[in-house]
Every structure is written in structure tokens, then in C-alpha cells.
Amino acid sequence: MKHRRGIDLAAPFPPSSFIEHDPSLYTALKGLAEWEMLGAKCSACGHIGWLNKDAVLARWGNEYLMNLRGKFRCVCGNKDNNTVLIGRLPR
């Protein structure tokens, strides 16, 4: 996925497994391990997209993962009630 200003926010490849982030946990973006990836699932169409953590960190800073839910926009245009995903890279 290319950002409208040319910033590439997409991850280079998808993870092998993932879980949904629990909003009651206050995990920050820098709190994710190197082998964990950041993703989002659209509540309207179900599209799953994986993001580059470094690009998200440069764009919005070290945010809590529950606050990032409203900042992600799907290809269908939805920006509400998206789910943050945490993926694990294969070894």
C-alpha cells in the first residue's frame, strides 16, 4: 500500500501467524519485539493489511496500539472500529 505522499507503509511480506490486540493492554508501538509485525483488519470489509513498524513510528510516533485503530484507513475508505493485529514472523 502506497501512501498518497509516496511513503510506503506496507510490510515486505506477511507473517506466519497473528493475533488480535487486546485494547485493555496498554502496549506501545516500541513495545513490540523485532519478530512481531503490526497489522490492521477493517471492520467493514474484513481486509487485512500489514504495515512497516518503522514507517508507522516515523509517521505517528510511539503511540499506544489501541490509539492507532482510528488512524488506519482501509482501501474501502473505512476508518472506524478497525482492529489492530500483531503478527509473528516465521523463524
Biopython code that builds the backbone (N, CA, C, O; Angstrom):
import numpy as np
from Bio.PDB.StructureBuilder import StructureBuilder

atoms = [
    (1, "MET", "N", (0.848, -1.168, 0.000)),
    (1, "MET", "CA", (0.000, 0.000, 0.000)),
    (1, "MET", "C", (0.891, 1.226, 0.000)),
    (1, "MET", "O", (1.744, 1.373, 0.876)),
    (2, "LYS", "N", (0.709, 2.092, -0.953)),
    (2, "LYS", "CA", (1.458, 3.327, -1.030)),
    (2, "LYS", "C", (0.649, 4.450, -0.411)),
    (2, "LYS", "O", (-0.549, 4.581, -0.661)),
    (3, "HIS", "N", (1.307, 5.249, 0.388)),
    (3, "HIS", "CA", (0.682, 6.432, 0.961)),
    (3, "HIS", "C", (0.541, 7.473, -0.139)),
    (3, "HIS", "O", (1.303, 7.441, -1.105)),
    (4, "ARG", "N", (-0.401, 8.387, -0.026)),
    (4, "ARG", "CA", (-0.636, 9.360, -1.089)),
    (4, "ARG", "C", (0.542, 10.297, -1.307)),
    (4, "ARG", "O", (0.655, 10.902, -2.373)),
    (5, "ARG", "N", (1.413, 10.427, -0.329)),
    (5, "ARG", "CA", (2.600, 11.260, -0.490)),
    (5, "ARG", "C", (3.835, 10.435, -0.816)),
    (5, "ARG", "O", (4.951, 10.950, -0.765)),
    (6, "GLY", "N", (3.654, 9.176, -1.147)),
    (6, "GLY", "CA", (4.763, 8.344, -1.588)),
    (6, "GLY", "C", (5.451, 7.560, -0.489)),
    (6, "GLY", "O", (6.465, 6.913, -0.751)),
    (7, "ILE", "N", (4.930, 7.593, 0.747)),
    (7, "ILE", "CA", (5.530, 6.839, 1.838)),
    (7, "ILE", "C", (5.011, 5.417, 1.762)),
    (7, "ILE", "O", (3.799, 5.203, 1.758)),
    (8, "ASP", "N", (5.903, 4.446, 1.704)),
    (8, "ASP", "CA", (5.487, 3.055, 1.622)),
    (8, "ASP", "C", (5.284, 2.515, 3.032)),
    (8, "ASP", "O", (6.250, 2.315, 3.768)),
    (9, "LEU", "N", (4.033, 2.278, 3.408)),
    (9, "LEU", "CA", (3.718, 1.800, 4.743)),
    (9, "LEU", "C", (3.569, 0.281, 4.798)),
    (9, "LEU", "O", (3.388, -0.281, 5.878)),
    (10, "ALA", "N", (3.643, -0.382, 3.656)),
    (10, "ALA", "CA", (3.415, -1.829, 3.621)),
    (10, "ALA", "C", (4.634, -2.590, 4.109)),
    (10, "ALA", "O", (5.774, -2.177, 3.897)),
    (11, "ALA", "N", (4.370, -3.703, 4.763)),
    (11, "ALA", "CA", (5.437, -4.599, 5.197)),
    (11, "ALA", "C", (5.934, -5.392, 3.989)),
    (11, "ALA", "O", (5.182, -5.584, 3.034)),
    (12, "PRO", "N", (7.187, -5.857, 4.012)),
    (12, "PRO", "CA", (7.722, -6.573, 2.847)),
    (12, "PRO", "C", (7.074, -7.931, 2.601)),
    (12, "PRO", "O", (6.985, -8.356, 1.449)),
    (13, "PHE", "N", (6.618, -8.629, 3.645)),
    (13, "PHE", "CA", (5.942, -9.918, 3.484)),
    (13, "PHE", "C", (5.057, -10.154, 4.692)),
    (13, "PHE", "O", (5.316, -9.601, 5.761)),
    (14, "PRO", "N", (4.001, -10.976, 4.543)),
    (14, "PRO", "CA", (3.060, -11.204, 5.654)),
    (14, "PRO", "C", (3.637, -12.157, 6.697)),
    (14, "PRO", "O", (4.552, -12.923, 6.395)),
    (15, "PRO", "N", (3.111, -12.118, 7.920)),
    (15, "PRO", "CA", (3.582, -13.016, 8.975)),
    (15, "PRO", "C", (3.012, -14.420, 8.812)),
    (15, "PRO", "O", (2.101, -14.641, 8.015)),
    (16, "SER", "N", (3.556, -15.362, 9.571)),
    (16, "SER", "CA", (3.063, -16.738, 9.512)),
    (16, "SER", "C", (1.827, -16.933, 10.379)),
    (16, "SER", "O", (0.975, -17.757, 10.045)),
    (17, "SER", "N", (1.701, -16.199, 11.482)),
    (17, "SER", "CA", (0.527, -16.272, 12.351)),
    (17, "SER", "C", (0.297, -14.903, 12.973)),
    (17, "SER", "O", (1.206, -14.075, 13.039)),
    (18, "PHE", "N", (-0.948, -14.674, 13.434)),
    (18, "PHE", "CA", (-1.250, -13.377, 14.046)),
    (18, "PHE", "C", (-2.352, -13.536, 15.076)),
    (18, "PHE", "O", (-3.093, -14.519, 15.079)),
    (19, "ILE", "N", (-2.440, -12.523, 15.968)),
    (19, "ILE", "CA", (-3.497, -12.443, 16.970)),
    (19, "ILE", "C", (-4.064, -11.027, 16.948)),
    (19, "ILE", "O", (-3.415, -10.093, 16.477)),
    (20, "GLU", "N", (-5.280, -10.881, 17.462)),
    (20, "GLU", "CA", (-5.870, -9.549, 17.599)),
    (20, "GLU", "C", (-5.356, -8.925, 18.884)),
    (20, "GLU", "O", (-5.254, -9.598, 19.910)),
    (21, "HIS", "N", (-5.029, -7.629, 18.830)),
    (21, "HIS", "CA", (-4.546, -6.919, 20.008)),
    (21, "HIS", "C", (-5.696, -6.660, 20.956)),
    (21, "HIS", "O", (-6.769, -6.230, 20.533)),
    (22, "ASP", "N", (-5.484, -6.916, 22.225)),
    (22, "ASP", "CA", (-6.487, -6.667, 23.259)),
    (22, "ASP", "C", (-6.391, -5.196, 23.666)),
    (22, "ASP", "O", (-5.355, -4.781, 24.184)),
    (23, "PRO", "N", (-7.447, -4.387, 23.448)),
    (23, "PRO", "CA", (-7.371, -2.958, 23.774)),
    (23, "PRO", "C", (-7.174, -2.662, 25.261)),
    (23, "PRO", "O", (-6.778, -1.552, 25.616)),
    (24, "SER", "N", (-7.441, -3.632, 26.131)),
    (24, "SER", "CA", (-7.255, -3.376, 27.559)),
    (24, "SER", "C", (-5.776, -3.406, 27.951)),
    (24, "SER", "O", (-5.415, -2.961, 29.040)),
    (25, "LEU", "N", (-4.927, -3.926, 27.073)),
    (25, "LEU", "CA", (-3.478, -3.922, 27.332)),
    (25, "LEU", "C", (-2.880, -2.636, 26.784)),
    (25, "LEU", "O", (-3.132, -2.268, 25.636)),
    (26, "TYR", "N", (-2.107, -1.969, 27.581)),
    (26, "TYR", "CA", (-1.502, -0.715, 27.160)),
    (26, "TYR", "C", (-0.114, -0.992, 26.605)),
    (26, "TYR", "O", (0.895, -0.770, 27.275)),
    (27, "THR", "N", (-0.078, -1.473, 25.382)),
    (27, "THR", "CA", (1.177, -1.778, 24.707)),
    (27, "THR", "C", (1.489, -0.654, 23.732)),
    (27, "THR", "O", (0.627, -0.245, 22.953)),
    (28, "ALA", "N", (2.715, -0.154, 23.773)),
    (28, "ALA", "CA", (3.138, 0.895, 22.855)),
    (28, "ALA", "C", (3.777, 0.256, 21.625)),
    (28, "ALA", "O", (4.135, -0.921, 21.633)),
    (29, "LEU", "N", (3.910, 1.043, 20.587)),
    (29, "LEU", "CA", (4.484, 0.560, 19.339)),
    (29, "LEU", "C", (5.916, 0.078, 19.525)),
    (29, "LEU", "O", (6.312, -0.932, 18.943)),
    (30, "LYS", "N", (6.694, 0.790, 20.331)),
    (30, "LYS", "CA", (8.073, 0.368, 20.586)),
    (30, "LYS", "C", (8.144, -0.852, 21.498)),
    (30, "LYS", "O", (9.212, -1.448, 21.643)),
    (31, "GLY", "N", (7.039, -1.231, 22.109)),
    (31, "GLY", "CA", (6.998, -2.399, 22.966)),
    (31, "GLY", "C", (6.905, -3.712, 22.205)),
    (31, "GLY", "O", (7.037, -4.784, 22.796)),
    (32, "LEU", "N", (6.677, -3.634, 20.886)),
    (32, "LEU", "CA", (6.629, -4.852, 20.081)),
    (32, "LEU", "C", (8.048, -5.371, 19.848)),
    (32, "LEU", "O", (8.983, -4.590, 19.674)),
    (33, "ALA", "N", (8.193, -6.670, 19.848)),
    (33, "ALA", "CA", (9.503, -7.286, 19.613)),
    (33, "ALA", "C", (9.870, -7.192, 18.131)),
    (33, "ALA", "O", (9.026, -6.858, 17.299)),
    (34, "GLU", "N", (11.133, -7.488, 17.803)),
    (34, "GLU", "CA", (11.603, -7.395, 16.424)),
    (34, "GLU", "C", (10.885, -8.375, 15.511)),
    (34, "GLU", "O", (10.694, -8.090, 14.329)),
    (35, "TRP", "N", (10.485, -9.527, 16.042)),
    (35, "TRP", "CA", (9.851, -10.548, 15.214)),
    (35, "TRP", "C", (8.343, -10.383, 15.130)),
    (35, "TRP", "O", (7.671, -11.214, 14.518)),
    (36, "GLU", "N", (7.796, -9.335, 15.727)),
    (36, "GLU", "CA", (6.370, -9.065, 15.657)),
    (36, "GLU", "C", (6.091, -7.971, 14.633)),
    (36, "GLU", "O", (6.834, -6.995, 14.523)),
    (37, "MET", "N", (5.001, -8.155, 13.885)),
    (37, "MET", "CA", (4.601, -7.196, 12.861)),
    (37, "MET", "C", (3.300, -6.519, 13.269)),
    (37, "MET", "O", (2.526, -7.056, 14.061)),
    (38, "LEU", "N", (3.076, -5.357, 12.728)),
    (38, "LEU", "CA", (1.879, -4.579, 13.003)),
    (38, "LEU", "C", (0.941, -4.675, 11.810)),
    (38, "LEU", "O", (1.363, -4.522, 10.664)),
    (39, "GLY", "N", (-0.322, -4.926, 12.082)),
    (39, "GLY", "CA", (-1.311, -5.023, 11.019)),
    (39, "GLY", "C", (-2.638, -4.469, 11.475)),
    (39, "GLY", "O", (-2.809, -4.094, 12.635)),
    (40, "ALA", "N", (-3.583, -4.422, 10.542)),
    (40, "ALA", "CA", (-4.922, -3.931, 10.853)),
    (40, "ALA", "C", (-5.945, -4.710, 10.041)),
    (40, "ALA", "O", (-5.679, -5.141, 8.919)),
    (41, "LYS", "N", (-7.137, -4.883, 10.644)),
    (41, "LYS", "CA", (-8.247, -5.552, 9.969)),
    (41, "LYS", "C", (-9.410, -4.582, 9.917)),
    (41, "LYS", "O", (-9.790, -4.004, 10.935)),
    (42, "CYS", "N", (-9.974, -4.404, 8.736)),
    (42, "CYS", "CA", (-11.091, -3.487, 8.539)),
    (42, "CYS", "C", (-12.363, -4.103, 9.106)),
    (42, "CYS", "O", (-12.637, -5.286, 8.899)),
    (43, "SER", "N", (-13.133, -3.296, 9.819)),
    (43, "SER", "CA", (-14.386, -3.785, 10.395)),
    (43, "SER", "C", (-15.507, -3.829, 9.362)),
    (43, "SER", "O", (-16.497, -4.534, 9.557)),
    (44, "ALA", "N", (-15.367, -3.087, 8.271)),
    (44, "ALA", "CA", (-16.427, -3.038, 7.265)),
    (44, "ALA", "C", (-16.297, -4.154, 6.229)),
    (44, "ALA", "O", (-17.268, -4.861, 5.958)),
    (45, "CYS", "N", (-15.096, -4.319, 5.644)),
    (45, "CYS", "CA", (-14.941, -5.293, 4.557)),
    (45, "CYS", "C", (-14.100, -6.507, 4.949)),
    (45, "CYS", "O", (-14.078, -7.495, 4.215)),
    (46, "GLY", "N", (-13.406, -6.457, 6.091)),
    (46, "GLY", "CA", (-12.596, -7.584, 6.538)),
    (46, "GLY", "C", (-11.215, -7.648, 5.933)),
    (46, "GLY", "O", (-10.509, -8.636, 6.136)),
    (47, "HIS", "N", (-10.801, -6.629, 5.196)),
    (47, "HIS", "CA", (-9.474, -6.603, 4.588)),
    (47, "HIS", "C", (-8.392, -6.565, 5.668)),
    (47, "HIS", "O", (-8.514, -5.826, 6.645)),
    (48, "ILE", "N", (-7.341, -7.353, 5.494)),
    (48, "ILE", "CA", (-6.214, -7.379, 6.423)),
    (48, "ILE", "C", (-4.996, -6.809, 5.712)),
    (48, "ILE", "O", (-4.632, -7.266, 4.629)),
    (49, "GLY", "N", (-4.366, -5.807, 6.327)),
    (49, "GLY", "CA", (-3.166, -5.195, 5.771)),
    (49, "GLY", "C", (-2.054, -5.183, 6.798)),
    (49, "GLY", "O", (-2.298, -4.960, 7.984)),
    (50, "TRP", "N", (-0.825, -5.424, 6.342)),
    (50, "TRP", "CA", (0.339, -5.439, 7.228)),
    (50, "TRP", "C", (1.175, -4.209, 6.965)),
    (50, "TRP", "O", (1.355, -3.803, 5.817)),
    (51, "LEU", "N", (1.690, -3.612, 8.039)),
    (51, "LEU", "CA", (2.378, -2.331, 7.972)),
    (51, "LEU", "C", (3.823, -2.458, 8.437)),
    (51, "LEU", "O", (4.175, -3.353, 9.206)),
    (52, "ASN", "N", (4.631, -1.555, 7.957)),
    (52, "ASN", "CA", (6.016, -1.465, 8.378)),
    (52, "ASN", "C", (6.050, -0.663, 9.687)),
    (52, "ASN", "O", (5.622, 0.490, 9.716)),
    (53, "LYS", "N", (6.551, -1.263, 10.756)),
    (53, "LYS", "CA", (6.550, -0.596, 12.075)),
    (53, "LYS", "C", (7.383, 0.676, 12.056)),
    (53, "LYS", "O", (7.011, 1.667, 12.684)),
    (54, "ASP", "N", (8.503, 0.662, 11.343)),
    (54, "ASP", "CA", (9.359, 1.848, 11.308)),
    (54, "ASP", "C", (8.676, 3.017, 10.607)),
    (54, "ASP", "O", (8.827, 4.164, 11.027)),
    (55, "ALA", "N", (7.923, 2.736, 9.540)),
    (55, "ALA", "CA", (7.208, 3.805, 8.839)),
    (55, "ALA", "C", (6.083, 4.366, 9.707)),
    (55, "ALA", "O", (5.854, 5.576, 9.714)),
    (56, "VAL", "N", (5.384, 3.505, 10.433)),
    (56, "VAL", "CA", (4.309, 3.964, 11.325)),
    (56, "VAL", "C", (4.904, 4.770, 12.479)),
    (56, "VAL", "O", (4.335, 5.781, 12.890)),
    (57, "LEU", "N", (6.041, 4.324, 12.996)),
    (57, "LEU", "CA", (6.710, 5.036, 14.080)),
    (57, "LEU", "C", (7.169, 6.419, 13.622)),
    (57, "LEU", "O", (7.057, 7.389, 14.372)),
    (58, "ALA", "N", (7.681, 6.514, 12.404)),
    (58, "ALA", "CA", (8.109, 7.817, 11.873)),
    (58, "ALA", "C", (6.912, 8.725, 11.603)),
    (58, "ALA", "O", (7.017, 9.943, 11.745)),
    (59, "ARG", "N", (5.790, 8.152, 11.219)),
    (59, "ARG", "CA", (4.616, 8.952, 10.874)),
    (59, "ARG", "C", (3.887, 9.477, 12.110)),
    (59, "ARG", "O", (3.569, 10.665, 12.179)),
    (60, "TRP", "N", (3.611, 8.588, 13.111)),
    (60, "TRP", "CA", (2.798, 8.980, 14.255)),
    (60, "TRP", "C", (3.526, 8.921, 15.584)),
    (60, "TRP", "O", (2.957, 9.327, 16.596)),
    (61, "GLY", "N", (4.742, 8.441, 15.628)),
    (61, "GLY", "CA", (5.477, 8.369, 16.881)),
    (61, "GLY", "C", (5.127, 7.124, 17.672)),
    (61, "GLY", "O", (4.435, 6.236, 17.174)),
    (62, "ASN", "N", (5.604, 7.060, 18.903)),
    (62, "ASN", "CA", (5.395, 5.896, 19.755)),
    (62, "ASN", "C", (4.022, 5.991, 20.418)),
    (62, "ASN", "O", (3.900, 6.477, 21.542)),
    (63, "GLU", "N", (3.000, 5.528, 19.719)),
    (63, "GLU", "CA", (1.615, 5.559, 20.199)),
    (63, "GLU", "C", (1.267, 4.234, 20.849)),
    (63, "GLU", "O", (1.906, 3.213, 20.595)),
    (64, "TYR", "N", (0.238, 4.263, 21.698)),
    (64, "TYR", "CA", (-0.344, 3.016, 22.167)),
    (64, "TYR", "C", (-1.056, 2.353, 20.991)),
    (64, "TYR", "O", (-1.617, 3.034, 20.133)),
    (65, "LEU", "N", (-1.029, 1.018, 20.956)),
    (65, "LEU", "CA", (-1.647, 0.298, 19.841)),
    (65, "LEU", "C", (-3.145, 0.521, 19.778)),
    (65, "LEU", "O", (-3.723, 0.515, 18.691)),
    (66, "MET", "N", (-3.789, 0.720, 20.933)),
    (66, "MET", "CA", (-5.232, 0.951, 20.914)),
    (66, "MET", "C", (-5.570, 2.324, 20.318)),
    (66, "MET", "O", (-6.685, 2.518, 19.835)),
    (67, "ASN", "N", (-4.637, 3.275, 20.342)),
    (67, "ASN", "CA", (-4.887, 4.590, 19.748)),
    (67, "ASN", "C", (-4.672, 4.591, 18.241)),
    (67, "ASN", "O", (-5.136, 5.501, 17.554)),
    (68, "LEU", "N", (-3.981, 3.592, 17.719)),
    (68, "LEU", "CA", (-3.733, 3.522, 16.283)),
    (68, "LEU", "C", (-4.956, 3.047, 15.500)),
    (68, "LEU", "O", (-5.005, 3.203, 14.280)),
    (69, "ARG", "N", (-5.934, 2.476, 16.181)),
    (69, "ARG", "CA", (-7.099, 1.921, 15.492)),
    (69, "ARG", "C", (-7.826, 2.958, 14.643)),
    (69, "ARG", "O", (-8.286, 2.634, 13.548)),
    (70, "GLY", "N", (-7.940, 4.170, 15.110)),
    (70, "GLY", "CA", (-8.643, 5.212, 14.372)),
    (70, "GLY", "C", (-7.798, 5.921, 13.344)),
    (70, "GLY", "O", (-8.315, 6.755, 12.600)),
    (71, "LYS", "N", (-6.513, 5.621, 13.276)),
    (71, "LYS", "CA", (-5.629, 6.282, 12.325)),
    (71, "LYS", "C", (-5.416, 5.478, 11.047)),
    (71, "LYS", "O", (-4.951, 6.011, 10.039)),
    (72, "PHE", "N", (-5.757, 4.201, 11.094)),
    (72, "PHE", "CA", (-5.597, 3.369, 9.912)),
    (72, "PHE", "C", (-6.832, 3.508, 9.024)),
    (72, "PHE", "O", (-7.962, 3.517, 9.511)),
    (73, "ARG", "N", (-6.600, 3.617, 7.716)),
    (73, "ARG", "CA", (-7.694, 3.722, 6.758)),
    (73, "ARG", "C", (-7.594, 2.558, 5.780)),
    (73, "ARG", "O", (-6.523, 2.268, 5.249)),
    (74, "CYS", "N", (-8.707, 1.907, 5.555)),
    (74, "CYS", "CA", (-8.760, 0.753, 4.659)),
    (74, "CYS", "C", (-8.864, 1.220, 3.208)),
    (74, "CYS", "O", (-9.120, 2.394, 2.938)),
    (75, "VAL", "N", (-8.663, 0.285, 2.283)),
    (75, "VAL", "CA", (-8.807, 0.604, 0.866)),
    (75, "VAL", "C", (-10.264, 0.915, 0.510)),
    (75, "VAL", "O", (-10.524, 1.586, -0.488)),
    (76, "CYS", "N", (-11.225, 0.429, 1.323)),
    (76, "CYS", "CA", (-12.639, 0.735, 1.084)),
    (76, "CYS", "C", (-13.024, 2.113, 1.633)),
    (76, "CYS", "O", (-14.128, 2.591, 1.370)),
    (77, "GLY", "N", (-12.133, 2.755, 2.389)),
    (77, "GLY", "CA", (-12.398, 4.085, 2.925)),
    (77, "GLY", "C", (-12.800, 4.098, 4.387)),
    (77, "GLY", "O", (-12.939, 5.173, 4.970)),
    (78, "ASN", "N", (-12.992, 2.931, 5.000)),
    (78, "ASN", "CA", (-13.400, 2.853, 6.397)),
    (78, "ASN", "C", (-12.259, 3.267, 7.319)),
    (78, "ASN", "O", (-11.104, 2.904, 7.098)),
    (79, "LYS", "N", (-12.600, 4.030, 8.354)),
    (79, "LYS", "CA", (-11.613, 4.472, 9.327)),
    (79, "LYS", "C", (-12.083, 4.214, 10.759)),
    (79, "LYS", "O", (-11.383, 4.566, 11.708)),
    (80, "ASP", "N", (-13.258, 3.605, 10.926)),
    (80, "ASP", "CA", (-13.850, 3.405, 12.243)),
    (80, "ASP", "C", (-13.825, 1.943, 12.662)),
    (80, "ASP", "O", (-14.026, 1.045, 11.845)),
    (81, "ASN", "N", (-13.575, 1.719, 13.951)),
    (81, "ASN", "CA", (-13.638, 0.394, 14.583)),
    (81, "ASN", "C", (-12.741, -0.650, 13.933)),
    (81, "ASN", "O", (-13.104, -1.826, 13.889)),
    (82, "ASN", "N", (-11.580, -0.249, 13.428)),
    (82, "ASN", "CA", (-10.627, -1.207, 12.885)),
    (82, "ASN", "C", (-9.929, -1.941, 14.027)),
    (82, "ASN", "O", (-9.833, -1.420, 15.139)),
    (83, "THR", "N", (-9.452, -3.132, 13.754)),
    (83, "THR", "CA", (-8.800, -3.962, 14.755)),
    (83, "THR", "C", (-7.302, -3.985, 14.481)),
    (83, "THR", "O", (-6.883, -4.163, 13.338)),
    (84, "VAL", "N", (-6.498, -3.808, 15.516)),
    (84, "VAL", "CA", (-5.042, -3.889, 15.387)),
    (84, "VAL", "C", (-4.634, -5.353, 15.541)),
    (84, "VAL", "O", (-5.094, -6.041, 16.453)),
    (85, "LEU", "N", (-3.770, -5.819, 14.645)),
    (85, "LEU", "CA", (-3.285, -7.178, 14.654)),
    (85, "LEU", "C", (-1.790, -7.196, 14.971)),
    (85, "LEU", "O", (-1.056, -6.280, 14.599)),
    (86, "ILE", "N", (-1.358, -8.225, 15.647)),
    (86, "ILE", "CA", (0.065, -8.429, 15.934)),
    (86, "ILE", "C", (0.443, -9.769, 15.326)),
    (86, "ILE", "O", (-0.044, -10.819, 15.748)),
    (87, "GLY", "N", (1.319, -9.719, 14.327)),
    (87, "GLY", "CA", (1.749, -10.928, 13.640)),
    (87, "GLY", "C", (3.138, -11.352, 14.086)),
    (87, "GLY", "O", (3.927, -10.536, 14.562)),
    (88, "ARG", "N", (3.427, -12.633, 13.926)),
    (88, "ARG", "CA", (4.741, -13.173, 14.274)),
    (88, "ARG", "C", (5.409, -13.680, 13.004)),
    (88, "ARG", "O", (4.810, -14.427, 12.231)),
    (89, "LEU", "N", (6.646, -13.271, 12.799)),
    (89, "LEU", "CA", (7.407, -13.701, 11.635)),
    (89, "LEU", "C", (7.885, -15.146, 11.826)),
    (89, "LEU", "O", (8.156, -15.570, 12.949)),
    (90, "PRO", "N", (7.984, -15.896, 10.728)),
    (90, "PRO", "CA", (8.489, -17.265, 10.859)),
    (90, "PRO", "C", (9.977, -17.258, 11.179)),
    (90, "PRO", "O", (10.694, -16.325, 10.816)),
    (91, "ARG", "N", (10.426, -18.284, 11.849)),
    (91, "ARG", "CA", (11.845, -18.384, 12.190)),
    (91, "ARG", "C", (12.612, -19.046, 11.088)),
    (91, "ARG", "O", (13.826, -19.218, 11.197)),
]
sb = StructureBuilder()
sb.init_structure("model")
sb.init_model(0)
sb.init_chain("A")
sb.init_seg("    ")
for serial, (resi, resn, name, xyz) in enumerate(atoms, 1):
    if name == "N":
        sb.init_residue(resn, " ", resi, " ")
    sb.init_atom(name, np.array(xyz, "f"), 0.0, 1.0, " ", f" {name:<3s}", serial, name[0])
structure = sb.get_structure()
